[in-house]
Structures are given as C-alpha cells and as structure tokens.
Amino acid sequence: MGRRAKSRDFLSPFSGYSAEFIAQVCGISVGSAHHFKSGRRKPPTPVLRLFRLYRDQKVLGPEWSGFRAVRGKIWCPDGRPISRSDLEHFSLVFQILAEKDNALYHEMLDQFSKEA
C-alpha cells in the first residue's frame, strides 16, 4: 500500500482573509500567515483562538481603545466600571428622553459623537 498524499482540499479558518490581515491580527509574520492559510503548516492553538475572536467579531475595534473588559464589566479609560445593567438603564433613559424631548435627545447624541 502506498502512502496517501495530503489533501489540500480543506476549509481553512483563514479563508477569505489576506495573509497580511491575518499577520496583523495575530501578531505573526506574513510568511507564517501564508503557510497557515495554505495548510502547509498547522497554526498554533493561540493563533487560531485569537484569529477566531477577530473573525467572529468578539473583539472591539480601535474606537474602544483604553476600555477593558474585566469580570463582567466594561471599564472606561478614566477608571469607571459600566455593567450590563448600566447599559440597559442608559438605553432606557435615552428612549424616554427621545419621546419627551426629541431636540434635547439629538443634542446629547451630537455631544457624545463629538467626544468619541
């Protein structure tokens, strides 16, 4: 019996992404990204996990720089924690404000947009 050739017909978790993007997201060289993407080399588990976090949109973008997620709360750059219930309450307050005083609601949205 002869040895079977390795099949390159597999669905890589990196399919649809450039090697440059993979390298940037995972902190690896572009050469390694090419090898992982093509199936020539098997990526280490931490590289796969990190890439999947980005691919599955479980990582916040650069506009969240300075924020941290620790023990179920989001910590602002100034050190204030925000919990899930805080966000739900903020949303409710803004919905009420939009109904009661639409002009003030839009003014506040504009202010928040300028600060971001």
C-alpha positions as CSV (number, residue, x, y, z in Angstrom):
1,M,0.0,0.0,0.0
2,G,1.3,3.4,-0.9
3,R,1.1,6.5,1.2
4,R,-1.8,8.8,0.6
5,A,-0.9,12.3,-0.4
6,K,-2.0,15.0,2.0
7,S,-5.2,16.6,0.7
8,R,-5.1,20.4,0.4
9,D,-8.9,20.4,0.0
10,F,-9.9,21.7,3.4
11,L,-11.7,24.7,4.6
12,S,-9.2,26.9,6.4
13,P,-10.4,29.2,9.2
14,F,-8.4,31.9,7.4
15,S,-10.3,31.5,4.1
16,G,-11.4,34.8,2.7
17,Y,-8.8,36.9,4.6
18,S,-5.5,38.2,3.3
19,A,-2.2,36.9,4.8
20,E,-1.4,40.5,5.7
21,F,-4.6,40.9,7.7
22,I,-4.1,37.5,9.4
23,A,-0.5,38.5,10.3
24,Q,-1.6,41.9,11.7
25,V,-4.5,40.4,13.8
26,C,-2.4,37.5,15.2
27,G,0.9,39.2,15.6
28,I,2.7,36.8,13.3
29,S,4.8,37.2,10.2
30,V,3.2,37.4,6.8
31,G,5.1,34.3,5.7
32,S,3.7,32.3,8.6
33,A,0.2,33.6,7.8
34,H,0.7,32.3,4.2
35,H,1.7,28.9,5.5
36,F,-1.2,28.7,7.9
37,K,-3.7,29.9,5.2
38,S,-2.5,27.4,2.6
39,G,-2.4,24.5,5.0
40,R,1.4,23.9,4.7
41,R,1.7,24.4,8.4
42,K,-0.7,24.0,11.2
43,P,-1.2,27.2,13.2
44,P,-0.7,27.0,17.0
45,T,-3.8,27.0,19.1
46,P,-3.3,30.6,20.4
47,V,-3.1,31.9,16.9
48,L,-6.3,30.1,15.9
49,R,-8.1,31.4,19.0
50,L,-7.0,34.9,18.5
51,F,-8.0,34.9,14.9
52,R,-11.4,33.4,15.6
53,L,-12.0,36.2,18.2
54,Y,-11.5,38.8,15.4
55,R,-13.3,36.8,12.7
56,D,-16.3,36.2,14.9
57,Q,-16.4,39.9,15.9
58,K,-15.8,39.2,19.6
59,V,-13.1,41.9,19.8
60,L,-13.9,45.6,19.9
61,G,-12.4,48.0,17.3
62,P,-9.9,50.7,17.8
63,E,-12.6,53.2,18.8
64,W,-12.7,51.3,22.1
65,S,-9.0,51.9,22.8
66,G,-8.4,52.3,26.6
67,F,-11.5,50.3,27.6
68,R,-11.1,47.0,29.3
69,A,-13.5,44.1,30.0
70,V,-12.9,42.6,33.4
71,R,-15.3,40.3,35.4
72,G,-18.5,41.2,33.5
73,K,-17.9,44.9,33.4
74,I,-16.5,47.3,30.9
75,W,-14.0,49.7,32.4
76,C,-13.7,53.2,30.9
77,P,-10.3,54.7,30.3
78,D,-11.0,57.0,33.3
79,G,-11.4,54.0,35.6
80,R,-15.2,53.9,35.9
81,P,-16.9,50.5,35.5
82,I,-20.0,50.0,33.4
83,S,-22.1,46.9,33.9
84,R,-24.6,45.3,31.5
85,S,-27.5,46.6,33.6
86,D,-25.9,50.1,33.4
87,L,-26.0,50.0,29.6
88,E,-29.6,48.8,29.7
89,H,-30.6,51.7,32.0
90,F,-28.8,54.2,29.8
91,S,-30.7,52.8,26.8
92,L,-34.0,53.1,28.6
93,V,-33.2,56.7,29.8
94,F,-32.4,57.7,26.2
95,Q,-35.6,56.1,24.9
96,I,-37.6,58.1,27.4
97,L,-35.7,61.3,26.6
98,A,-36.3,60.8,22.8
99,E,-40.0,60.6,23.5
100,K,-40.2,63.5,25.9
101,D,-37.7,66.0,24.4
102,N,-36.5,65.0,20.9
103,A,-34.4,68.1,20.4
104,L,-32.5,67.5,23.7
105,Y,-32.1,63.9,22.8
106,H,-30.4,64.8,19.5
107,E,-28.3,67.5,21.2
108,M,-27.0,64.9,23.6
109,L,-26.3,62.4,20.8
110,D,-24.4,65.1,18.9
111,Q,-22.4,65.8,22.1
112,F,-21.5,62.2,22.6
113,S,-20.5,61.9,18.9
114,K,-18.1,64.8,19.3
115,E,-16.5,63.2,22.4
116,A,-15.9,59.9,20.7
